[in-house]
Amino acid sequence: MSLYSPAQVSRVRGTSLTVCLLFRPRMVPSLVNRDVLLEGCVSLERQFIMDNIDLYYNVYYCFRVVFIHIAPCCILVVLNALLVVTIRQASDEIRHSLTSIIQQLATARLLLIHAINKHVTLI
């Protein structure tokens, strides 16, 4: 069990540990004037964390890198790839349907011209 002021706790290796710290209000010496007692926080750290503090920080940072940074990035890349594939498929389907509609219109136009020519020659 070690005693830290709130300022010291936030400076422990550059991060504030809230996972395994338990804070309780106590009278602690001031960081500015050691003769003055102030109500502050005493951190009660788990013994297995303090025994393996380097391992704890390595696991913490690896977890953070993998699950906070890399995993969401990979998920976004996969979703973007799926979106591109879906948009290309939709574009191909639209192009194919437009091509078939244009061919049908061209055929109908030719039939109409042929029918008009027959009708004109009969008159």
N, CA, C and O atoms as a GROMACS GRO file, in nm:
protein
  492
    1MET      N    1   0.086  -0.117   0.000
    1MET     CA    2   0.000   0.000   0.000
    1MET      C    3   0.090   0.123   0.000
    1MET      O    4   0.176   0.138   0.087
    2SER      N    5   0.069   0.209  -0.099
    2SER     CA    6   0.152   0.329  -0.107
    2SER      C    7   0.063   0.451  -0.103
    2SER      O    8  -0.054   0.447  -0.141
    3LEU      N    9   0.121   0.560  -0.056
    3LEU     CA   10   0.046   0.684  -0.041
    3LEU      C   11   0.087   0.781  -0.151
    3LEU      O   12   0.205   0.815  -0.166
    4TYR      N   13  -0.012   0.826  -0.229
    4TYR     CA   14   0.011   0.926  -0.333
    4TYR      C   15  -0.090   1.037  -0.318
    4TYR      O   16  -0.203   1.014  -0.275
    5SER      N   17  -0.049   1.156  -0.353
    5SER     CA   18  -0.146   1.265  -0.361
    5SER      C   19  -0.212   1.254  -0.499
    5SER      O   20  -0.158   1.184  -0.585
    6PRO      N   21  -0.326   1.320  -0.522
    6PRO     CA   22  -0.390   1.312  -0.654
    6PRO      C   23  -0.297   1.357  -0.767
    6PRO      O   24  -0.303   1.302  -0.877
    7ALA      N   25  -0.211   1.456  -0.741
    7ALA     CA   26  -0.119   1.502  -0.845
    7ALA      C   27  -0.016   1.394  -0.878
    7ALA      O   28   0.021   1.376  -0.994
    8GLN      N   29   0.030   1.323  -0.777
    8GLN     CA   30   0.128   1.218  -0.800
    8GLN      C   31   0.064   1.101  -0.873
    8GLN      O   32   0.127   1.039  -0.959
    9VAL      N   33  -0.061   1.069  -0.839
    9VAL     CA   34  -0.128   0.957  -0.904
    9VAL      C   35  -0.142   0.984  -1.053
    9VAL      O   36  -0.122   0.894  -1.134
   10SER      N   37  -0.174   1.108  -1.090
   10SER     CA   38  -0.192   1.138  -1.232
   10SER      C   39  -0.061   1.140  -1.308
   10SER      O   40  -0.061   1.133  -1.431
   11ARG      N   41   0.052   1.148  -1.236
   11ARG     CA   42   0.182   1.150  -1.303
   11ARG      C   43   0.247   1.013  -1.309
   11ARG      O   44   0.357   1.001  -1.362
   12VAL      N   45   0.183   0.910  -1.256
   12VAL     CA   46   0.243   0.778  -1.256
   12VAL      C   47   0.253   0.730  -1.400
   12VAL      O   48   0.152   0.696  -1.461
   13ARG      N   49   0.373   0.727  -1.452
   13ARG     CA   50   0.404   0.683  -1.588
   13ARG      C   51   0.316   0.750  -1.693
   13ARG      O   52   0.285   0.689  -1.795
   14GLY      N   53   0.279   0.872  -1.670
   14GLY     CA   54   0.209   0.949  -1.771
   14GLY      C   55   0.060   0.922  -1.783
   14GLY      O   56  -0.004   0.975  -1.874
   15THR      N   57   0.004   0.844  -1.696
   15THR     CA   58  -0.139   0.816  -1.707
   15THR      C   59  -0.200   0.804  -1.569
   15THR      O   60  -0.131   0.776  -1.471
   16SER      N   61  -0.326   0.824  -1.564
   16SER     CA   62  -0.399   0.810  -1.438
   16SER      C   63  -0.465   0.675  -1.438
   16SER      O   64  -0.547   0.645  -1.525
   17LEU      N   65  -0.432   0.594  -1.341
   17LEU     CA   66  -0.488   0.459  -1.334
   17LEU      C   67  -0.617   0.461  -1.254
   17LEU      O   68  -0.616   0.487  -1.134
   18THR      N   69  -0.723   0.435  -1.319
   18THR     CA   70  -0.850   0.425  -1.247
   18THR      C   71  -0.899   0.282  -1.241
   18THR      O   72  -0.996   0.253  -1.171
   19VAL      N   73  -0.833   0.192  -1.313
   19VAL     CA   74  -0.878   0.054  -1.318
   19VAL      C   75  -0.858  -0.016  -1.185
   19VAL      O   76  -0.951  -0.079  -1.133
   20CYS      N   77  -0.739  -0.004  -1.129
   20CYS     CA   78  -0.708  -0.080  -1.009
   20CYS      C   79  -0.675   0.008  -0.889
   20CYS      O   80  -0.618  -0.040  -0.791
   21LEU      N   81  -0.709   0.132  -0.895
   21LEU     CA   82  -0.684   0.219  -0.781
   21LEU      C   83  -0.814   0.245  -0.708
   21LEU      O   84  -0.919   0.263  -0.770
   22LEU      N   85  -0.806   0.247  -0.579
   22LEU     CA   86  -0.921   0.275  -0.496
   22LEU      C   87  -0.887   0.398  -0.414
   22LEU      O   88  -0.792   0.396  -0.335
   23PHE      N   89  -0.962   0.506  -0.432
   23PHE     CA   90  -0.932   0.631  -0.365
   23PHE      C   91  -1.020   0.650  -0.243
   23PHE      O   92  -1.140   0.624  -0.246
   24ARG      N   93  -0.958   0.695  -0.135
   24ARG     CA   94  -1.031   0.726  -0.013
   24ARG      C   95  -0.979   0.858   0.041
   24ARG      O   96  -0.858   0.882   0.042
   25PRO      N   97  -1.070   0.947   0.085
   25PRO     CA   98  -1.023   1.076   0.139
   25PRO      C   99  -0.948   1.056   0.270
   25PRO      O  100  -0.996   0.988   0.361
   26ARG      N  101  -0.830   1.116   0.279
   26ARG     CA  102  -0.747   1.110   0.400
   26ARG      C  103  -0.674   1.243   0.414
   26ARG      O  104  -0.673   1.324   0.322
   27MET      N  105  -0.616   1.265   0.528
   27MET     CA  106  -0.531   1.382   0.550
   27MET      C  107  -0.391   1.346   0.503
   27MET      O  108  -0.329   1.253   0.555
   28VAL      N  109  -0.342   1.421   0.405
   28VAL     CA  110  -0.209   1.395   0.347
   28VAL      C  111  -0.129   1.525   0.351
   28VAL      O  112  -0.188   1.633   0.350
   29PRO      N  113   0.004   1.516   0.355
   29PRO     CA  114   0.086   1.637   0.355
   29PRO      C  115   0.078   1.708   0.220
   29PRO      O  116   0.069   1.645   0.115
   30SER      N  117   0.081   1.839   0.226
   30SER     CA  118   0.077   1.921   0.104
   30SER      C  119   0.205   1.903   0.025
   30SER      O  120   0.312   1.883   0.082
   31LEU      N  121   0.194   1.909  -0.108
   31LEU     CA  122   0.313   1.899  -0.193
   31LEU      C  123   0.394   2.028  -0.189
   31LEU      O  124   0.515   2.027  -0.214
   32VAL      N  125   0.328   2.139  -0.159
   32VAL     CA  126   0.395   2.269  -0.154
   32VAL      C  127   0.461   2.290  -0.018
   32VAL      O  128   0.579   2.326  -0.012
   33ASN      N  129   0.387   2.267   0.090
   33ASN     CA  130   0.437   2.288   0.225
   33ASN      C  131   0.411   2.161   0.305
   33ASN      O  132   0.297   2.131   0.339
   34ARG      N  133   0.515   2.087   0.334
   34ARG     CA  134   0.502   1.958   0.402
   34ARG      C  135   0.448   1.970   0.545
   34ARG      O  136   0.403   1.870   0.602
   35ASP      N  137   0.450   2.088   0.603
   35ASP     CA  138   0.400   2.106   0.739
   35ASP      C  139   0.247   2.114   0.742
   35ASP      O  140   0.187   2.098   0.848
   36VAL      N  141   0.184   2.140   0.627
   36VAL     CA  142   0.039   2.157   0.620
   36VAL      C  143  -0.024   2.026   0.576
   36VAL      O  144   0.019   1.964   0.479
   37LEU      N  145  -0.128   1.984   0.649
   37LEU     CA  146  -0.204   1.865   0.611
   37LEU      C  147  -0.330   1.907   0.538
   37LEU      O  148  -0.401   1.997   0.582
   38LEU      N  149  -0.358   1.843   0.426
   38LEU     CA  150  -0.477   1.869   0.346
   38LEU      C  151  -0.554   1.740   0.328
   38LEU      O  152  -0.498   1.631   0.334
   39GLU      N  153  -0.684   1.755   0.306
   39GLU     CA  154  -0.762   1.636   0.276
   39GLU      C  155  -0.734   1.599   0.131
   39GLU      O  156  -0.754   1.680   0.041
   40GLY      N  157  -0.690   1.479   0.109
   40GLY     CA  158  -0.655   1.434  -0.026
   40GLY      C  159  -0.693   1.289  -0.044
   40GLY      O  160  -0.771   1.234   0.034
   41CYS      N  161  -0.638   1.229  -0.146
   41CYS     CA  162  -0.669   1.090  -0.177
   41CYS      C  163  -0.547   1.003  -0.152
   41CYS      O  164  -0.434   1.040  -0.183
   42VAL      N  165  -0.572   0.889  -0.095
   42VAL     CA  166  -0.470   0.788  -0.077
   42VAL      C  167  -0.507   0.674  -0.170
   42VAL      O  168  -0.619   0.623  -0.164
   43SER      N  169  -0.416   0.635  -0.254
   43SER     CA  170  -0.447   0.526  -0.347
   43SER      C  171  -0.407   0.395  -0.284
   43SER      O  172  -0.295   0.378  -0.235
   44LEU      N  173  -0.498   0.303  -0.286
   44LEU     CA  174  -0.472   0.168  -0.238
   44LEU      C  175  -0.463   0.080  -0.361
   44LEU      O  176  -0.564   0.043  -0.420
   45GLU      N  177  -0.340   0.048  -0.400
   45GLU     CA  178  -0.320  -0.029  -0.521
   45GLU      C  179  -0.318  -0.177  -0.488
   45GLU      O  180  -0.272  -0.219  -0.381
   46ARG      N  181  -0.369  -0.254  -0.579
   46ARG     CA  182  -0.367  -0.398  -0.562
   46ARG      C  183  -0.222  -0.446  -0.561
   46ARG      O  184  -0.139  -0.398  -0.637
   47GLN      N  185  -0.194  -0.540  -0.474
   47GLN     CA  186  -0.056  -0.584  -0.457
   47GLN      C  187  -0.003  -0.652  -0.582
   47GLN      O  188   0.114  -0.634  -0.617
   48PHE      N  189  -0.087  -0.730  -0.652
   48PHE     CA  190  -0.037  -0.798  -0.772
   48PHE      C  191  -0.005  -0.698  -0.883
   48PHE      O  192   0.078  -0.726  -0.969
   49ILE      N  193  -0.070  -0.581  -0.882
   49ILE     CA  194  -0.037  -0.476  -0.979
   49ILE      C  195   0.099  -0.416  -0.943
   49ILE      O  196   0.184  -0.398  -1.030
   50MET      N  197   0.119  -0.386  -0.816
   50MET     CA  198   0.245  -0.324  -0.775
   50MET      C  199   0.363  -0.420  -0.792
   50MET      O  200   0.475  -0.376  -0.820
   51ASP      N  201   0.340  -0.549  -0.774
   51ASP     CA  202   0.448  -0.646  -0.791
   51ASP      C  203   0.489  -0.659  -0.938
   51ASP      O  204   0.605  -0.687  -0.968
   52ASN      N  205   0.394  -0.638  -1.028
   52ASN     CA  206   0.420  -0.655  -1.172
   52ASN      C  207   0.380  -0.529  -1.248
   52ASN      O  208   0.307  -0.538  -1.346
   53ILE      N  209   0.426  -0.416  -1.205
   53ILE     CA  210   0.382  -0.289  -1.263
   53ILE      C  211   0.425  -0.276  -1.409
   53ILE      O  212   0.350  -0.222  -1.489
   54ASP      N  213   0.544  -0.325  -1.446
   54ASP     CA  214   0.588  -0.320  -1.586
   54ASP      C  215   0.500  -0.408  -1.675
   54ASP      O  216   0.461  -0.368  -1.784
   55LEU      N  217   0.471  -0.526  -1.626
   55LEU     CA  218   0.382  -0.615  -1.701
   55LEU      C  219   0.244  -0.553  -1.716
   55LEU      O  220   0.183  -0.561  -1.823
   56TYR      N  221   0.196  -0.492  -1.609
   56TYR     CA  222   0.064  -0.427  -1.614
   56TYR      C  223   0.060  -0.320  -1.722
   56TYR      O  224  -0.033  -0.315  -1.802
   57TYR      N  225   0.161  -0.232  -1.724
   57TYR     CA  226   0.163  -0.125  -1.824
   57TYR      C  227   0.179  -0.180  -1.965
   57TYR      O  228   0.117  -0.128  -2.058
   58ASN      N  229   0.261  -0.284  -1.983
   58ASN     CA  230   0.275  -0.344  -2.116
   58ASN      C  231   0.143  -0.402  -2.164
   58ASN      O  232   0.106  -0.382  -2.280
   59VAL      N  233   0.074  -0.474  -2.078
   59VAL     CA  234  -0.056  -0.532  -2.115
   59VAL      C  235  -0.156  -0.420  -2.142
   59VAL      O  236  -0.233  -0.427  -2.238
   60TYR      N  237  -0.155  -0.318  -2.058
   60TYR     CA  238  -0.248  -0.206  -2.076
   60TYR      C  239  -0.227  -0.137  -2.210
   60TYR      O  240  -0.324  -0.113  -2.283
   61TYR      N  241  -0.103  -0.104  -2.244
   61TYR     CA  242  -0.076  -0.034  -2.370
   61TYR      C  243  -0.100  -0.124  -2.491
   61TYR      O  244  -0.150  -0.077  -2.593
   62CYS      N  245  -0.066  -0.253  -2.481
   62CYS     CA  246  -0.094  -0.345  -2.592
   62CYS      C  247  -0.244  -0.356  -2.614
   62CYS      O  248  -0.290  -0.353  -2.728
   63PHE      N  249  -0.319  -0.370  -2.507
   63PHE     CA  250  -0.465  -0.377  -2.517
   63PHE      C  251  -0.518  -0.250  -2.582
   63PHE      O  252  -0.604  -0.256  -2.669
   64ARG      N  253  -0.467  -0.138  -2.539
   64ARG     CA  254  -0.514  -0.010  -2.593
   64ARG      C  255  -0.482   0.004  -2.741
   64ARG      O  256  -0.565   0.048  -2.820
   65VAL      N  257  -0.360  -0.034  -2.778
   65VAL     CA  258  -0.321  -0.024  -2.920
   65VAL      C  259  -0.407  -0.115  -3.005
   65VAL      O  260  -0.457  -0.074  -3.110
   66VAL      N  261  -0.426  -0.239  -2.961
   66VAL     CA  262  -0.500  -0.335  -3.043
   66VAL      C  263  -0.648  -0.301  -3.048
   66VAL      O  264  -0.705  -0.293  -3.157
   67PHE      N  265  -0.712  -0.281  -2.934
   67PHE     CA  266  -0.857  -0.269  -2.931
   67PHE      C  267  -0.909  -0.127  -2.948
   67PHE      O  268  -1.026  -0.108  -2.981
   68ILE      N  269  -0.827  -0.028  -2.926
   68ILE     CA  270  -0.872   0.110  -2.941
   68ILE      C  271  -0.828   0.168  -3.074
   68ILE      O  272  -0.898   0.252  -3.130
   69HIS      N  273  -0.713   0.125  -3.127
   69HIS     CA  274  -0.661   0.184  -3.250
   69HIS      C  275  -0.667   0.089  -3.369
   69HIS      O  276  -0.730   0.123  -3.470
   70ILE      N  277  -0.605  -0.027  -3.361
   70ILE     CA  278  -0.591  -0.114  -3.477
   70ILE      C  279  -0.722  -0.181  -3.515
   70ILE      O  280  -0.757  -0.181  -3.633
   71ALA      N  281  -0.796  -0.237  -3.420
   71ALA     CA  282  -0.920  -0.309  -3.453
   71ALA      C  283  -1.022  -0.218  -3.520
   71ALA      O  284  -1.076  -0.257  -3.624
   72PRO      N  285  -1.053  -0.099  -3.467
   72PRO     CA  286  -1.149  -0.014  -3.538
   72PRO      C  287  -1.101   0.027  -3.677
   72PRO      O  288  -1.181   0.038  -3.770
   73CYS      N  289  -0.971   0.048  -3.692
   73CYS     CA  290  -0.917   0.085  -3.823
   73CYS      C  291  -0.937  -0.030  -3.922
   73CYS      O  292  -0.979  -0.007  -4.035
   74CYS      N  293  -0.909  -0.151  -3.882
   74CYS     CA  294  -0.928  -0.268  -3.969
   74CYS      C  295  -1.075  -0.287  -4.003
   74CYS      O  296  -1.108  -0.319  -4.117
   75ILE      N  297  -1.162  -0.269  -3.906
   75ILE     CA  298  -1.305  -0.282  -3.931
   75ILE      C  299  -1.351  -0.178  -4.033
   75ILE      O  300  -1.430  -0.210  -4.122
   76LEU      N  301  -1.302  -0.055  -4.022
   76LEU     CA  302  -1.338   0.048  -4.119
   76LEU      C  303  -1.286   0.015  -4.259
   76LEU      O  304  -1.356   0.039  -4.357
   77VAL      N  305  -1.167  -0.040  -4.269
   77VAL     CA  306  -1.113  -0.078  -4.400
   77VAL      C  307  -1.201  -0.186  -4.463
   77VAL      O  308  -1.233  -0.177  -4.581
   78VAL      N  309  -1.239  -0.287  -4.386
   78VAL     CA  310  -1.325  -0.394  -4.438
   78VAL      C  311  -1.460  -0.339  -4.481
   78VAL      O  312  -1.510  -0.373  -4.588
   79LEU      N  313  -1.521  -0.255  -4.398
   79LEU     CA  314  -1.651  -0.198  -4.433
   79LEU      C  315  -1.643  -0.111  -4.558
   79LEU      O  316  -1.734  -0.113  -4.641
   80ASN      N  317  -1.535  -0.034  -4.571
   80ASN     CA  318  -1.517   0.047  -4.692
   80ASN      C  319  -1.501  -0.040  -4.816
   80ASN      O  320  -1.555  -0.008  -4.921
   81ALA      N  321  -1.428  -0.149  -4.804
   81ALA     CA  322  -1.411  -0.240  -4.917
   81ALA      C  323  -1.546  -0.301  -4.957
   81ALA      O  324  -1.577  -0.310  -5.076
   82LEU      N  325  -1.625  -0.342  -4.859
   82LEU     CA  326  -1.757  -0.396  -4.889
   82LEU      C  327  -1.846  -0.290  -4.954
   82LEU      O  328  -1.924  -0.322  -5.045
   83LEU      N  329  -1.836  -0.167  -4.910
   83LEU     CA  330  -1.914  -0.059  -4.969
   83LEU      C  331  -1.875  -0.036  -5.114
   83LEU      O  332  -1.961  -0.016  -5.200
   84VAL      N  333  -1.746  -0.037  -5.144
   84VAL     CA  334  -1.699  -0.019  -5.281
   84VAL      C  335  -1.749  -0.132  -5.370
   84VAL      O  336  -1.794  -0.106  -5.482
   85VAL      N  337  -1.743  -0.257  -5.322
   85VAL     CA  338  -1.791  -0.370  -5.400
   85VAL      C  339  -1.941  -0.356  -5.427
   85VAL      O  340  -1.985  -0.380  -5.540
   86THR      N  341  -2.018  -0.318  -5.327
   86THR     CA  342  -2.162  -0.303  -5.344
   86THR      C  343  -2.195  -0.191  -5.443
   86THR      O  344  -2.284  -0.206  -5.526
   87ILE      N  345  -2.123  -0.080  -5.434
   87ILE     CA  346  -2.147   0.031  -5.528
   87ILE      C  347  -2.113  -0.010  -5.670
   87ILE      O  348  -2.185   0.025  -5.763
   88ARG      N  349  -2.005  -0.084  -5.690
   88ARG     CA  350  -1.970  -0.130  -5.825
   88ARG      C  351  -2.074  -0.227  -5.880
   88ARG      O  352  -2.109  -0.220  -5.998
   89GLN      N  353  -2.124  -0.317  -5.795
   89GLN     CA  354  -2.228  -0.410  -5.841
   89GLN      C  355  -2.354  -0.335  -5.881
   89GLN      O  356  -2.415  -0.365  -5.983
   90ALA      N  357  -2.393  -0.237  -5.800
   90ALA     CA  358  -2.512  -0.158  -5.833
   90ALA      C  359  -2.490  -0.080  -5.962
   90ALA      O  360  -2.582  -0.069  -6.043
   91SER      N  361  -2.372  -0.026  -5.981
   91SER     CA  362  -2.341   0.049  -6.102
   91SER      C  363  -2.348  -0.042  -6.225
   91SER      O  364  -2.401  -0.003  -6.329
   92ASP      N  365  -2.294  -0.163  -6.214
   92ASP     CA  366  -2.300  -0.259  -6.325
   92ASP      C  367  -2.444  -0.298  -6.357
   92ASP      O  368  -2.481  -0.308  -6.474
   93GLU      N  369  -2.525  -0.320  -6.253
   93GLU     CA  370  -2.666  -0.354  -6.276
   93GLU      C  371  -2.740  -0.240  -6.344
   93GLU      O  372  -2.820  -0.263  -6.434
   94ILE      N  373  -2.714  -0.117  -6.303
   94ILE     CA  374  -2.779  -0.002  -6.364
   94ILE      C  375  -2.734   0.012  -6.509
   94ILE      O  376  -2.816   0.036  -6.598
   95ARG      N  377  -2.605  -0.004  -6.533
   95ARG     CA  378  -2.553   0.005  -6.670
   95ARG      C  379  -2.615  -0.103  -6.759
   95ARG      O  380  -2.653  -0.076  -6.873
   96HIS      N  381  -2.624  -0.226  -6.706
   96HIS     CA  382  -2.684  -0.336  -6.783
   96HIS      C  383  -2.831  -0.310  -6.812
   96HIS      O  384  -2.876  -0.331  -6.924
   97SER      N  385  -2.905  -0.262  -6.712
   97SER     CA  386  -3.048  -0.237  -6.734
   97SER      C  387  -3.067  -0.120  -6.830
   97SER      O  388  -3.159  -0.124  -6.912
   98LEU      N  389  -2.985  -0.017  -6.822
   98LEU     CA  390  -2.995   0.095  -6.917
   98LEU      C  391  -2.962   0.051  -7.058
   98LEU      O  392  -3.026   0.094  -7.154
   99THR      N  393  -2.861  -0.034  -7.072
   99THR     CA  394  -2.826  -0.086  -7.204
   99THR      C  395  -2.941  -0.165  -7.264
   99THR      O  396  -2.972  -0.150  -7.382
  100SER      N  397  -3.005  -0.249  -7.183
  100SER     CA  398  -3.117  -0.328  -7.234
  100SER      C  399  -3.236  -0.238  -7.268
  100SER      O  400  -3.306  -0.264  -7.367
  101ILE      N  401  -3.261  -0.133  -7.190
  101ILE     CA  402  -3.371  -0.040  -7.220
  101ILE      C  403  -3.342   0.035  -7.350
  101ILE      O  404  -3.432   0.053  -7.432
  102ILE      N  405  -3.216   0.078  -7.369
  102ILE     CA  406  -3.179   0.149  -7.492
  102ILE      C  407  -3.196   0.057  -7.613
  102ILE      O  408  -3.243   0.101  -7.718
  103GLN      N  409  -3.159  -0.070  -7.600
  103GLN     CA  410  -3.176  -0.165  -7.711
  103GLN      C  411  -3.324  -0.186  -7.742
  103GLN      O  412  -3.363  -0.192  -7.858
  104GLN      N  413  -3.406  -0.196  -7.637
  104GLN     CA  414  -3.550  -0.213  -7.659
  104GLN      C  415  -3.609  -0.091  -7.728
  104GLN      O  416  -3.692  -0.104  -7.818
  105LEU      N  417  -3.566   0.029  -7.687
  105LEU     CA  418  -3.616   0.151  -7.752
  105LEU      C  419  -3.572   0.158  -7.898
  105LEU      O  420  -3.649   0.198  -7.984
  106ALA      N  421  -3.448   0.119  -7.925
  106ALA     CA  422  -3.400   0.120  -8.063
  106ALA      C  423  -3.480   0.022  -8.148
  106ALA      O  424  -3.515   0.054  -8.262
  107THR      N  425  -3.509  -0.095  -8.095
  107THR     CA  426  -3.590  -0.194  -8.168
  107THR      C  427  -3.730  -0.142  -8.192
  107THR      O  428  -3.785  -0.155  -8.302
  108ALA      N  429  -3.789  -0.082  -8.088
  108ALA     CA  430  -3.925  -0.027  -8.103
  108ALA      C  431  -3.925   0.086  -8.206
  108ALA      O  432  -4.020   0.098  -8.283
  109ARG      N  433  -3.821   0.168  -8.208
  109ARG     CA  434  -3.812   0.277  -8.305
  109ARG      C  435  -3.804   0.223  -8.447
  109ARG      O  436  -3.871   0.273  -8.538
  110LEU      N  437  -3.722   0.119  -8.466
  110LEU     CA  438  -3.711   0.058  -8.598
  110LEU      C  439  -3.842  -0.003  -8.643
  110LEU      O  440  -3.881   0.009  -8.759
  111LEU      N  441  -3.912  -0.069  -8.551
  111LEU     CA  442  -4.042  -0.129  -8.585
  111LEU      C  443  -4.142  -0.020  -8.621
  111LEU      O  444  -4.222  -0.035  -8.713
  112LEU      N  445  -4.138   0.090  -8.545
  112LEU     CA  446  -4.230   0.200  -8.572
  112LEU      C  447  -4.200   0.262  -8.708
  112LEU      O  448  -4.292   0.293  -8.784
  113ILE      N  449  -4.073   0.282  -8.740
  113ILE     CA  450  -4.034   0.338  -8.870
  113ILE      C  451  -4.077   0.242  -8.982
  113ILE      O  452  -4.127   0.287  -9.085
  114HIS      N  453  -4.058   0.114  -8.963
  114HIS     CA  454  -4.097   0.015  -9.062
  114HIS      C  455  -4.249   0.018  -9.083
  114HIS      O  456  -4.297   0.013  -9.196
  115ALA      N  457  -4.324   0.026  -8.973
  115ALA     CA  458  -4.470   0.030  -8.984
  115ALA      C  459  -4.516   0.157  -9.053
  115ALA      O  460  -4.609   0.154  -9.134
  116ILE      N  461  -4.452   0.269  -9.023
  116ILE     CA  462  -4.489   0.397  -9.086
  116ILE      C  463  -4.458   0.390  -9.236
  116ILE      O  464  -4.537   0.437  -9.318
  117ASN      N  465  -4.343   0.334  -9.272
  117ASN     CA  466  -4.307   0.320  -9.414
  117ASN      C  467  -4.407   0.233  -9.488
  117ASN      O  468  -4.441   0.264  -9.602
  118LYS      N  469  -4.455   0.126  -9.428
  118LYS     CA  470  -4.554   0.039  -9.490
  118LYS      C  471  -4.683   0.116  -9.510
  118LYS      O  472  -4.747   0.109  -9.615
  119HIS      N  473  -4.720   0.191  -9.404
  119HIS     CA  474  -4.845   0.265  -9.410
  119HIS      C  475  -4.839   0.376  -9.515
  119HIS      O  476  -4.938   0.401  -9.584
  120VAL      N  477  -4.723   0.442  -9.526
  120VAL     CA  478  -4.706   0.549  -9.623
  120VAL      C  479  -4.709   0.493  -9.765
  120VAL      O  480  -4.767   0.555  -9.854
  121THR      N  481  -4.649   0.380  -9.789
  121THR     CA  482  -4.647   0.321  -9.923
  121THR      C  483  -4.784   0.270  -9.964
  121THR      O  484  -4.813   0.263 -10.083
  122LEU      N  485  -4.870   0.235  -9.868
  122LEU     CA  486  -5.005   0.190  -9.900
  122LEU      C  487  -5.095   0.306  -9.942
  122LEU      O  488  -5.189   0.289 -10.019
  123ILE      N  489  -5.065   0.421  -9.892
  123ILE     CA  490  -5.151   0.537  -9.923
  123ILE      C  491  -5.119   0.589 -10.055
  123ILE      O  492  -5.180   0.687 -10.099
   0.00000   0.00000   0.00000
